[in-house]
Amino acid sequence: MIHNINRRKFIELFGCGCCGLILPSCSTVPITERKQLSIIPEATINRQSSKAYESFRTKTKLVKSGKDLDKIIEIGKRIEFSVSKFFINKKGDDPTNNFQWDYILVENDKIVNAWCMPGGKIAVYTGLLKITKNDNALAVVMGHEIAHAVAKHSIERASQALTVNIGTQVADIFLGGAISRTRNTIGQSSGMDIFQLGIFNPFGRKQETEADYLGLIFSSLAGYDIRESVKLWERMAEKNKGKEPPQFLSTHPSSKNRIVNLKKWITEVIVKYPPIKRT
């Protein structure tokens, strides 16, 4: 039965590694060199994201001009240039080669957020600027979001979800529906999805941690002071005091764990990934 299979074994059996049940394909995350599942074409994800982004732009109140928007574009352009130049200098493939970069500032002080869609479509909310407070902290956040796109995390998540769903359906045939019954029973009694808790949440935290690390690198390459990242997350932790769910219920690492990781990485990143000068 499913509760006798641990999460690692389940992932190995049903396709969340590079051994899926359908057209398995493996790619590698730049810099970290982590192997990831990639069975959905990047062009497909980018096309869908671009369409969603344009729809979002037309339905959302945007800040069309001013120093805050100029600041976001400047930081984005510096990271954009530095990331591309880094990979070119390393004689490797530039993962942003097919990106069509764009930057928007969403007028919403209640939302403390930023995101980067596949293909380099970036949005920052005005509420975030009250927490970042300076260019260095904002660069860390934008570097993190850009890292998700560079690492192709959306493709990986979509591939994983597709493979888990198909893998579960196949397994259910052999187990007489035991997986679905167990998932439904636990869901009805607890309101929790065992797949979300046991597979997708831990996987999401792995991606977030990877984006934290890559984001520091990208911000450092662009010439920003990444030591500000610790102060940023201290401010974020203070804002969310008493509101953060237990880490196992979340797709994101806790602020405390993030700060521990950042402190561990900062010196290494500053030494190994110094600023790239723009010529």
N, C-alpha and C positions, 0 to 999 in steps of 0.2 A: 504494500500500500504506500501512498505518497508520503505519509508522515514518517515512514521508515527510510526514506531516501534523503540524505542531507543535501543542502543547497548546491554545494560544489558538484556533487555527483549528478544532481538533476540537470545542471547547466551542461555538464559534459555529455549526458545522454541525449538531451533534447535540443542541442543546436545553438547554445548561446556562446559557444567558443567558435573556433574556426573550423568546425566540423558539422555544419548544419545539415538538415535533412533535405534541403533543396538548394541546388546550385551553389554550394559553399564557395565563398570568396573571402580572402583575407587581405587586409591592407595594414599599413603600419602608421602609427601616429608620429608625425615629425618631432624630432628631438627626444621625446621619451622612448620612442621605438617600441611602444606597446602594440601588440598585435590586436586587431579589431575586426569584427565581422562586418562585411560590406557587400550586401547582395542587391542593394537598390542603387541604380545609377545616380551619380552626383548630378548629372544634368537634369534628371527628373526632379530631384529634391530642390535644386536651385530654381527650376521653372515654377514649381508649386509655391516656393517661398516668395519669389518675386511677385507673383500674382496676389498672394496674401498681403504682402507689404504694400503694394499699390492700393489695395482695398483699405488697409488700415490708415494710410495717409489721407485718403479722401474722407474718412469718417471720423477723424480725430482732430482735436484742436491743437494746432502746432504753433510754436514760437517761430515766426518767419524771419526775424532779424534780431540783432542786439549782441552784446558782448558774451552772453552765455552760449548762444549758438555758435558764435565765432570761435569760442574757446573749445567747444566740442569738436568742431571741424578741424581746428588746428591740431589738437591732440590726436584725433583720428588719422589725419594725414601723416603725422610724424610716425605713428605706429605702423601705418600702412606702408610707408616707405622703408622703414627699418626692417620689418619682417621680410619683405620681398628682397631687399638688399642682402640680408643675412643668408638666405637660402641660395641666392645667386653667387655670393662670395664662397659658399661651401661647395659650389659646383653641383648642387642638387636641384631637384625639381622644386619650383616655387608653388606651394599649395594654394597661394592666392592668385595664381595666374589667370583663372577664369572668373575672379570676383568682379562684380560691378558695384564698387563702393558707393555708399550713400549714407548721409547722417541727418537725423532729425531730432528736434527737441520737443517733447510732448509737454504741453502745458497742463500739468496736474501735480499740485503740491502734496496731495495725499498719498501718492504712490512713490515709494522709494525703490526705484528699479531702473534697470537698463537691460537691453538685449541686443544680440546680433544674430540676424537670420542667416542661414546658409547663403553664401554668395556675397557677404559683406554689407548687408543692409542693417544699419545700426540706429537704435532709438535710445535716447536718454530722457528720463522724466525729471521735471523741475524739482520734484520732491527729493530726488537723490542729491541734488546740489547742496541741500541743507545739511547733508551728512558728510559729503566729500570735503566741502569747504575750501579746497585748494586744487591746483592743477595736478599735483603728484598723486593725490588720492583718486581723483577722477580718472587719471591715466591708468591706475591699477585696476579700477572697475572696468574701464573700456578694454584694457588689455585682456582681462579675464573673459569678457564676452567675445572678443575677437578670437580668443584661443579656442572657444567652443566651435567656431566656424572653421578655423584652421585645422583643428583635430577631427573635423567631420563627425562630431558627436551626434548630430541629428540623423545622419545616414546610419550610424551605428545603432542608435535607439530604434529607428524604424526597422532596421534589419533584424534586430534582436526581438522586437515585438512580433514581427511576422514569423520568425522562426519558432519562437516559443509557442505561439498559437497553433501553428501547423504541427509542431512536435507534440503538443498536448493532445491534439485531435488523433494523431496516429497512435500515441501511447494509450489513449482511452479505448481504442479499438481492442487492444490486447489486454487491457485491464478491466474491461467491462464497464467503463464509465467511472471508475473509482476516483480518478483525478477530479473530474467535474463535480462529482458528489461531495468529495471532501472540501473542495473550494467553495461550493455553494453552502454547505453546512456551516463551515467556519465563518463565512461571510454573513450568513443570516443571524448567527448567534453573537457575533462580535462586531459586525459592521466593518470588518477589515478583510482585505483581499490578500490571501497568503502569497500570491504571486507578486503583488505590489511590495509586501513587506520582505519577502524572502529573496526576491530576485531583482525587481526593478529599482527599489529604493537603494539597496547596497550598490547596485550598478550605477545609479545616478550619483551617489556620493563619490564613487571612483572617478567619474567624469568631472565632477565639480572640483575635486582635489587636483586632478590633472590640469584643469583650466586655471586654477589658482597658481600652480607652478609655472605653466606656460605664460600666463598673464604677467607674472613677475618678470620673466625673461623678456617678453615683448616690450614692457614698460621700460626696463633697463636699457634695452637696445635703442629705444627712442629717446634716451637721455633724461628720464624722470627718476626722482629719488624714491626707490621702492621701499625704503625704510618707513615711509608714510603708511604703508599697507597695514602695519600693526596698529597704528593709531586709528586708522579708518575702521578696522574691525572692532576695536575697543569702543569706538563711538557707536557702531552698529549694535554691539552687544548691550550697551547701555540703553539704547532706544528700544531694543526688543526684550528687555529684562522682564522675566516672568511670562513671556509670550511664546518663546521658542518651544516647539514640541520636542519630546525625546528624540535623539538622533535616529533611532531605528524606525521611527514613524515618518522620517523626512528623507527627501531625495538630496538634501544638502547636509554637509558636515555642520556641526555646531560651531558657533562663533569661537568658543574656547579651543576646540580642536584646530580650527583654521588658524588662530593666532599662534598656537604651538608649532604648526607646520611652517608658517611664514617666517617665524624667528629662526627656524632650523635652516631654511633655504636662503635667506637674504644674502649672507656673506658670500656663499658659493655663487649665487647668480651675479652679484656685483663684480666678482672677480672673473668669472667665465664668460659673461655676456656684457661687456662694456658698451657704452653708446656708440652707435654708428653715425659718423659725421655725414651730413648732407652736403653734397658738392654743388 
